[in-house]
Amino acid sequence: MVRPYLPLNAFRAFEASARHLSFTKAAIELSVTQAAVSHQVKTLEAQLGVVLFRRLPRGLMITPEGESLLPVLRDSFDRMADVVEHFRGGHIREVLSVGAVGTFAVGWLLPRLQEFRERHPFIDLRLYTNNNRIDLAAEGLDYAIRFGSGAWHGTEAVRLFEAPLSVLCLPQMALTLREPADLLSVTLLRSYRPDEWKRWFEAAGIARPGPLSNSIVFDTSLAMMEAVLQGEGAGLAPPMMFQRHLLAGTVSQPFETSVSLGSYWLTRLHSRPLTPAMNAFRNWLDEAVARAAKAVTQRRDA
């Protein structure tokens, strides 16, 4: 099929004129004369057989025909700009979409992300945070970093590391907690997992702590830790994700006891073919996890 000739300059002149409702302002934007813009629009109107603008004494009024054409052109120009952007600097740019549970994204990934971007400047990383509930297919993600057991239907899961939970609270509260049983007298903050405090108390030697009536449930550890910082109670969260707060002294870990309820996993759909950008991110993540584990071991041995 022979495609009709598309007068791109005339389309651009029309689109700019429609945005400004002025041939003069469109001419300034396009670095041509007002007469050239007016001529291109007239040529386009003649070719299409419709009137796109009503010429007024002070500017333009777009017609219904022009209104129907304008969004199609804007979308097309935006798409062309996106494709051209992928070739910036003589390199093909790849988009990589990664979803990550918010705690991991803020506490572990973001502090290391500059290294990935410096190493792979032609990968446009798009990071989406979630509360560990995610649909890879529906959201069009290349990868999702999740917390759990690693068993997700139709998904390849590569284990990154465990993130044991421990008690975190304000320093002034930590001074009042001499033994784990003292926690039963304060407000306990937890995530949507109902058994995590029970499991932690068992690990601390309190086999039957009883029902936790004085508690608040959050859908993310980030929200829970904000409540901790505001003095709402003691939270159960992975200390390694909140090292910044611990090092700054804004949060304390009163007990060494921890309990592991899962790991962080890098996941993708089996049906999702690996791209160069996906391979680059996976390899970098493997290296970053290995370096972090080595640093922890060195600190323990020091």
N, C-alpha and C positions, 0 to 999 in steps of 0.2 A: 504494500500500500504506500502510495506517495503521500507524504505528510505535507500539509499546506505550509507556505512560507510564513514564518513568524517574525514580524518586525520588532525585534527586541528593543531597539532604541525608542521606537514609538511607544511600546508598552511601558518602558521606564519613564518616558516623558509624561504619559498619562498617570502613572502611579504617583510620581512626585507631585504633579499638579493636583491630584485628588487629595493628597495629604495636606498640602498648603492652601488648596482652593485658590491658587494664584499661579499664572504662568511665569510671572516675574520671579517669585520666590523659588519656583521649581528650576528656573534657568540658573539662578545663583547656586543652588545645590548641585546641579549637573555641570556647571562651568561652561554653559553655552548661552547663546542670546535668547531673549524672550521670544523673538520672532521664530527661532529655530524650534523651540518647544511648541509654540502655537501651531507651526506648520506640521510637526510630527503628529500632534493630536488630531489635526484635521485630516491628515493622511490615514491615520488609524480609523477615524470615523467613516471615511469614504470606503475603506477596505471592508469594514464590518457592516456597513450599511445602517448604522445607528448614530444617534447623537449622544455623546458621552457627557457633555457639559452645556449648561445654559450660560452664555456670556452675559454678565451683569456689569453695570457701570463701575462697581467696586468689587471685582473678584469673579469667582465662578460658583455655580451651583451644580452639583453632580446630579445627573438624571438617574432614574431607576435602572436603566441599562448599564450606566457607569457603576452604580452600586453593586450590581450583580457581578461585574467583571473584577472589581477592585480586590475582594478577598482572595480570589483565585490567583491573581497576580502576586499579591503579598506573600501568600504561601509558597508560590513557585520561586520567587526571589529569595525567600528565607532558606528554602531547601538548596538552592544553588549556592548560596553563601556558605551553608554548612558543609557541602561537598568540597567547595574550593578551600575552606579552612582546613580540611583534612590533608591538603597538599602543601600547607604552609612551610616555607623554608626548604622546599625540595624533598620533603619527607611525607610519607603517608601517615596521617594521624589516625589512631584507633580510639574508639570510645570503649571504656571498660566500666560496666555497671556492677557495683558491689553493694549488697545489703549487709548490714552488721548490727547485731544486738548493741543497743546504745552504750552499755557499760564497757564492752570491748572497744567500740569505736573511740570513745572519749578517753578511757583509761589506758589503752594499750596502743591502738593503731595511730591515732592522730599525732602523738609525740614522735612517731617514727616515720610519718608519711613524707616528710620533706626529702628523706633519703631516696625513697622510691621515685618521687617526682624528678629529682636531680638525675637519677640513673636512667629514667625512661621519660624524657621530656616530650616525646611524641605520642604518649598515651594520655588521653583525657579521662581521668578517673572521676566517676560520678558515684558518690558515697551516699547511701540511704540508710538511716538508722531505723530500728524497729524494737519492739519489746519481746523479741524471740518468736513471734508469730509471723510467718512470712510464706508467700506463695511464689516460688521462683518463676513458674511459667506465667502466671497472671501479671506479675510485675516486670517481666522481661529482664530479669537479672542474669548476669553471667555467673556470679558467685553469691553465696550467702554465708556469712560467718554466724554460726548458731551455738547455743549452749545446750548440752543434753547428752544423750547416750550415743549419738551417731547413727541411730536407726530412723531414717526418713525414707518413705517409699519412693522408689524411682530416682534415688539420689545417690551420687558418689560422695562419700564423706571422708575427709582426711583429717585425722586428729592433730590438733595443734598443741594443746597442753591442758592440764587440769587447772582448775581455779578454786581451791578449797575455800570454804566460807569460815569466817571467824567473826567475833564480836567487835564492832566498831562503835565508838561513842565519843562524846565530848570529853576533853581531858578532865574537867571538873567532875563529871559523872564517874570516870574511871577511878578517881580517888576514893569513891564510896563503895567500889566493887572489890571486896577483899577475896571472895570466893565465888564460884559459879552460881551457887544458890542465891546469892544476893540479887541476881538478875530477875528473880521471880517477883521482886517488889517494884520493878520499874516497867515502863511501857516498852514492849518488845515490838520492833518493826520488822516486817518480813515481806518477801515477794509472794507471788501467787502459788508457790509450792507449799502446801500445808504442813509438810512433815519436817521442814528444815530445822526449826528450833528444837523439836523433839529429838531429832538425830544429833544435834549439837550437844544438847544436855546429856544424852546417853554417852557421847564421846567424852564428856567432861566428868562422867561418873555419877550422874544423877539419872537413874534408870527410869523413874516414873515422875516426871515433873508435873504431871497433871495438866488439865486444860489451860490454855493461855488465853484467859478472858480479857486481859489488859493488853491488847495488841492492835496494830494498824497494818493493813495489807496494802501493798503498792504493786503496780504492774511492771515497774522497772527498778533496778537497783539505784539508778541515778536519782530518781524521785525519792527513794527511801533515804539515800545519803543526804539529800538536801534537807529532809526532815531531821536527820541526825544533827546536821549543822545548825539547825534552828532550835535544837534542844528538845525535840519531841520524844526522844527515847533512845534506846540502843538498837542498832541494826545488825543484821547478819549478812555480811557481804564479803566478796573476795578482796583481801587486803592488797594483793598485787595490782588490782585495778584502781586502787586509791592511794598509791604511793605518794602522789603529790601532796595530798592532805596530811598523810602521816609524817612526811619529811618536814612539812611546814608547821607541824604541831597543832593543827586545827582539829585533828581527830586522833584518838588513841585506840590502841588494841590492848585491852586490859588482860586478856588471857591468851596463851599460846595455843590452846586447844582449837582445832579446826576440823571440819568435816567436808569430805568431797562428795558432791552430788552429781557430778558430771564434768565434762570437758568442753572446751571450745573446739569447733570443727569448721573446716573450710568445705563447703558443699556446693555441688552443681548438679544439674539434671543430667542423667545418663544420656539423654537425647540431645544435649547441648554440645556441639562439636567444639573442641579446644581451638582458640585463636592464638596468634602470637602474643597479643596483649594478656590473655588469660594465663598463658604459660609464663610470661614475664612476671606477672603478679604472684603466681604460685611459687615460683623459684625464689623470688625476693622474700616472700613471707616465710618460706622454709628456712632461709638463711637468718632472717631476723629472729625467728623463734629459737633457733639453735644458739645464736649469740646471747640472747636473753637468758636461756637456760645455763649457759656457761658462766655468765656473770653472777647468777644466783649461787652456783656451786663455788665459785671463787670467794664470794662473800662469806659463805658458810665455813670454808676451810681457813679463812684468814684469822 
